[in-house]
């Protein structure tokens, strides 16, 4: 079992930056893929970025060049550095760990990011 706790959300003006963190407790493995998702009011949850244990990252087109995902395997922590924030980035951001090949997936409770114009 893995528990995930996000932090770092808040209110920021457009053009500003925030850094989200996700700390995992429990056992993590090299097959785990960490992802950051977001859900805006009235919209479906969408994948923002993901990163493998080895550091291979993928991004949604809407955040490429602005967001950077990273992870510290020793600390069981992942980060989402968000720069040049836009009002449309406003959402609850969720941390996710997917255990590839085992149909196991874990979610945090989310952290709210609000970008004012």
C-alpha positions in Angstrom: 0.0 0.0 0.0 1.2 3.5 -0.9 0.0 6.7 0.6 0.6 10.0 -1.3 0.5 13.4 0.2 0.7 16.5 -2.0 1.7 20.0 -0.9 2.7 23.3 -2.5 -0.6 24.5 -3.9 -1.9 28.0 -3.4 -2.9 31.2 -5.0 -0.6 32.8 -7.6 -0.8 35.6 -10.2 -0.6 34.8 -13.9 3.0 34.5 -14.9 4.1 33.2 -11.5 5.5 29.9 -10.4 4.6 27.2 -7.9 6.4 24.0 -7.0 4.2 21.0 -6.0 5.6 18.1 -4.0 4.3 14.6 -3.5 5.7 12.4 -0.7 5.0 8.7 -0.8 4.9 6.4 2.2 5.1 2.7 1.8 7.2 0.6 -0.6 8.1 2.0 -4.0 9.5 0.0 -6.8 11.4 0.6 -10.0 8.4 -0.2 -12.0 6.4 2.7 -10.5 5.4 5.6 -12.7 4.6 8.8 -11.0 2.2 11.2 -12.5 0.6 14.6 -11.8 -3.0 15.0 -12.9 -5.3 17.9 -12.6 -9.0 18.5 -12.5 -10.6 21.9 -13.1 -14.2 22.6 -12.1 -16.6 21.0 -14.5 -13.9 19.2 -16.4 -12.5 15.7 -16.4 -9.2 14.8 -14.7 -6.3 15.0 -17.1 -2.7 13.9 -17.0 -0.3 16.8 -16.8 3.0 15.0 -16.6 4.5 11.6 -15.7 7.9 10.3 -15.0 9.4 6.8 -14.7 11.7 5.6 -12.0 14.6 6.1 -14.4 13.6 9.7 -15.0 11.9 9.6 -18.4 9.2 12.3 -18.5 6.2 13.0 -20.6 4.0 16.1 -20.6 0.7 17.2 -21.8 0.9 19.6 -24.8 -0.7 22.4 -22.7 2.2 22.5 -20.2 5.2 21.6 -22.3 8.0 24.2 -21.8 6.3 25.6 -18.7 6.1 22.6 -16.3 8.9 20.2 -15.2 8.4 17.0 -13.4 11.1 15.3 -11.4 11.5 12.7 -8.7 13.9 11.9 -5.9 13.7 8.1 -5.5 15.7 8.1 -2.3 13.2 10.5 -0.7 10.2 8.9 -2.4 9.2 12.4 -3.5 8.1 13.8 -6.8 7.9 17.4 -7.8 6.1 19.5 -10.3 7.7 22.8 -11.0 5.1 25.1 -12.7 6.3 28.3 -14.3 4.5 30.9 -16.4 1.2 29.9 -14.9 -2.0 30.8 -16.6 -5.5 31.1 -15.3 -6.4 28.0 -17.2 -4.0 26.1 -15.0 -6.3 26.5 -12.1 -7.3 23.1 -10.8 -6.9 20.6 -8.1 -3.6 18.8 -8.7 -3.3 15.1 -7.8 -0.3 12.9 -7.4 -0.6 9.4 -8.8 1.6 6.3 -8.7 0.9 3.5 -11.1 2.6 0.2 -10.6 3.1 -1.0 -14.2 2.1 -4.6 -14.9 0.2 -5.1 -11.6 -3.0 -3.0 -12.1 -2.2 -1.1 -9.0 -2.7 2.6 -8.7 -2.6 5.1 -5.9 -3.9 8.7 -5.6 -3.3 11.6 -3.2 -6.1 13.8 -2.0 -5.0 16.7 -4.2 -3.8 20.3 -3.7 -5.5 23.3 -5.1 -3.8 25.7 -7.5 -5.5 28.9 -8.3 -4.0 31.3 -10.9 -5.5 34.8 -10.9 -5.5 37.0 -14.0 
